Amino acid sequence: MKARITLLASFALTAWLVYAVPALAHDNGEGLVGETNDKIITFFSLGVVVFFAVLVSVLSWLQSTLEKRKDQRKATAVRDIVGW
């Protein structure tokens, strides 16, 4: 029974996609910004690289800040136990 439902669902999805693809390809393959050339590809790729570099930097800074807060909280707990 489960195999029949999976087969029917995959067939319905395939049939839907067959009709959806030509509807999206009406402009001879031009993208949202017009004709794609080397300059567009280069700047998009550079944007992706810069985005991930900034993302890693910001997330590393955030983790460092949170680690410092955790260490301060631990130190406060130890001082309360020891009494210094």
C-alpha positions in Angstrom: 0.0 0.0 0.0 2.8 2.4 0.9 4.7 1.7 -2.3 1.5 2.4 -4.3 1.1 5.8 -2.6 4.7 6.7 -3.2 4.5 5.7 -6.8 1.3 7.7 -7.3 2.8 10.8 -5.6 6.0 10.6 -7.7 4.0 10.2 -10.9 1.8 13.2 -10.0 4.8 15.4 -9.2 6.5 14.4 -12.4 3.4 15.1 -14.5 3.1 18.5 -12.8 6.7 19.4 -13.4 6.5 18.4 -17.1 3.8 21.1 -17.6 5.5 23.7 -15.3 8.9 23.8 -17.0 7.7 25.3 -20.4 5.7 27.9 -18.6 8.9 29.2 -16.9 11.1 29.1 -20.1 9.2 31.6 -22.2 11.9 34.2 -22.5 14.6 32.1 -24.3 16.6 31.4 -21.2 17.1 35.0 -20.1 17.3 35.5 -16.4 15.8 38.2 -14.1 18.6 40.6 -14.9 18.6 40.2 -18.6 21.2 38.4 -20.7 23.8 36.6 -18.6 27.4 37.4 -19.5 30.8 36.9 -17.8 30.5 40.1 -15.8 27.2 39.1 -14.2 28.5 35.7 -13.3 31.8 37.1 -11.9 30.0 39.6 -9.7 27.5 37.1 -8.5 30.2 34.6 -7.6 32.2 37.3 -5.8 29.1 38.2 -3.9 28.7 34.6 -2.8 32.3 34.4 -1.6 32.0 37.7 0.3 28.7 36.7 1.8 30.1 33.5 3.3 33.3 35.3 4.5 31.2 37.9 6.3 28.9 35.1 7.6 31.8 33.1 9.1 33.3 36.3 10.6 30.1 37.4 12.3 29.2 34.0 13.6 32.8 33.5 15.0 32.5 36.9 16.7 29.1 35.9 18.1 30.4 32.6 19.4 33.4 34.3 21.0 31.1 36.8 22.8 28.9 34.1 24.0 31.9 32.0 25.3 33.1 35.0 27.2 29.7 35.5 28.9 29.6 31.8 29.7 33.1 32.0 31.3 32.1 35.0 33.3 29.0 33.2 34.6 31.1 30.2 35.5 33.7 32.4 37.3 30.9 34.1 39.3 29.4 30.7 40.3 32.9 29.5 41.5 33.5 32.8 43.4 30.1 32.4 45.1 31.0 28.8 46.2 34.5 29.7 47.3 33.6 33.0 48.8 36.3 35.2 47.4 
